[in-house]
Amino acid sequence: MKTITLESPIKRGEHVLTEIALLSPTGTGWLRGTKIFDLAQMDVAALTTVLPRITDPALTEIEIRNALSAPDLFQLGAAVSAFLLPKSAQAEDAQIE
């Protein structure tokens, strides 16, 4: 699980979302209706399909399209792309940081 702190919080009723947790996806069911290549490129349509399935609290498609800022979408997209990497590449990436 990875937690992303939003630069532009999202108002949801009386609550304000300041952090979104990305659940580590298991299996490939979360990829339904998307292409891995599109997710690796952080394609907005692919992210809009996948993010509601792996975020906590679950973002809605409307929130992703209308309330999520571009920098926050980029942060979430980068994290989703990182989930697609093999564990060996993730370990190398962590060492670079």
Long-range contacts (C-beta under 8 A, 24 or more apart in sequence): 2-79, 2-82, 4-72, 4-75, 4-76, 4-79, 6-68, 6-69, 6-72, 7-69, 7-71, 7-72, 7-75, 8-68, 8-69, 8-71, 8-72, 10-59, 10-63, 10-67, 10-68, 11-67, 12-57, 12-63, 17-57, 20-55, 20-56, 20-57, 20-59, 20-76, 21-55, 21-56, 22-54, 22-55, 22-56, 22-76, 22-79, 22-80, 22-83, 23-54, 23-55, 23-56, 24-83, 25-53, 25-54, 25-83, 30-54, 36-84, 39-77, 39-80, 39-81, 39-84, 40-81, 40-84, 42-74, 42-77, 42-78, 42-80, 42-81, 44-73, 47-73, 47-76, 47-77, 47-80, 50-80, 51-76, 51-80, 54-80
